[in-house]
Amino acid sequence: MVNSFIMFGAFLLSVPAFFLKSNRLLLTLHAWVVVVSALLTLGIGLAIWYSTLETHVNMAAVWTAQTATVQSLLQTKFQCCGYSNVSQLVQDGTCTSSIVAAKLGSCMVPFGTYADRFLDIVFTTFFGFVAIEVMLLLSAMCLIKDRKERERYRLIDEKRAYGPI
């Protein structure tokens, strides 16, 4: 949420900075806010990516926190029994006995694979936003450089008494 407010603040800074042709201060401030936002977005993406390296451990805590009804629904969805040990199953229509549970196997791999696919999309999206923010930063820096150059030539023309060209 904090990062979204920072991104929105960067947008609000960009509107007057874009329309005030001679102002570089707002544009520079906008660029710094984009840098902060990009670093936060990158940090969030890296944290999610790092959590995918330990998906099976993280999902074990999620599995044990669920009620028996939810665990039964997960067993039915993934066609498996128990999380890491088939003997810790919740008996339902999918896992009727320990023989069926041994045949189906534990839910660690299918549940972890499902979570990995979802989290891969999430952290890739965050990294994509970082790429967009870097392009935004580069365009703001080009605009700052152009405005600085125009100001320099304007001052040179005033010094030589040519007036604006």
C-alpha positions, 0 to 999 in steps of 0.5 A: 500500500505504501508503494502504491501511494508513493507511485501515485505521488510520483504521478501527481508530481509529474503533471505540473512538472510536465506542463511547467516548461521552465521548471526543473525542480518538480521534475527532479523531485519526481525523478527522486520519487520514482527512484524510491518507488522503483527500489521499493517495488524491487524489494517487494519483488525480491522478497516474494521471489525469495519466499518461492525458494522455500515454498514447501516450508512456507506452505506447510505452515499455511496447510496446518493453519487451515481447518479440516474442512479446508484441508479436505477441499485442498485434498480433493482439488489436488487429488492427494492426501495429507501435506508432507505425510500421508498418515496425517490426512483428513478422511474424506471422499478423496482419501478414504483409507491409508491405502488410497492415501499411499497411492495418491501421495502427499499434497506437498508437491501439487500444492507447492507447484500451484503456489509457485506458479501463482507467486512466479506471476506475482514477482515477475509482475513486480519486476516488470513494474521496476522496468517501467519505472526505470524507463520513466526515470530515464525519460524524466532525466532526458527531459531534465537534461533538455530543459537544462540545455535550453536554459543555458542557451537562453542565458547565452542569448540574453547575454549577447542581447539576441533575445529569445530565438 
